[in-house]
């Protein structure tokens, strides 16, 4: 058993770590405009998960604004509904990105009511990504 552990340990040490940045509704209620920074490895994917409640009429932008598309690429965006049957409960929106090459790029998103006259930029999120 020890031999198996000794052989498999280096495999776990070399496996890429899953980078995820999560921002809850409570975080946004405390501070409407949040900025974070994350470091990732070129070739790896990572996620940004933000609180979202479309029942209020507010939506995050479908596509994130990426300052340098040669460094980062958005590969997915989905809404994850809340668990349980609580009417009006918030879910989460999850964006997946991939680091394409070394460098620094910013990802920015706005939580707004998209119709004309609707509130814009009620919450904002900016993620500075350093790809190494």
C-alpha positions, 0 to 999 in steps of 0.5 A: 500500500505504501508503494502505491501511495509513493507512486501515485503521489507525484501524479497528484502533485503534477495535476493542474489545480482548479482555479475558481473565483466565487463571489456571493450575493452577500459579497455584492450586498456589502460592496457593489463593485468588486475587483479580484486578481488570480494567477493561472497557468497557460493552457489551464481553464478556470471559472468565475462564479457570481451570484445571480437572480434573474427573477429580479430582472437583473442579468450579467452580461452574456459575454465577459469583456476581456481586455486582451483576447490573445491571452484569455478566451471565454469558453463557456457561460451558464446559469446554475439555478438555486437548490430547492424550491424557494421562490425568488432564490438566487442562483449562480452564473458560471463563466469558464475561461482558458489562458492562451498565453503568458500575460495579464488581461482583465475580465469585466462584467456588469449586472444590469437590467438590460431594457431601455431605462433599466439600471445599468452596472448595479454590480460590477466585477473585474478580475485581473488574470495573470497567466504564467 
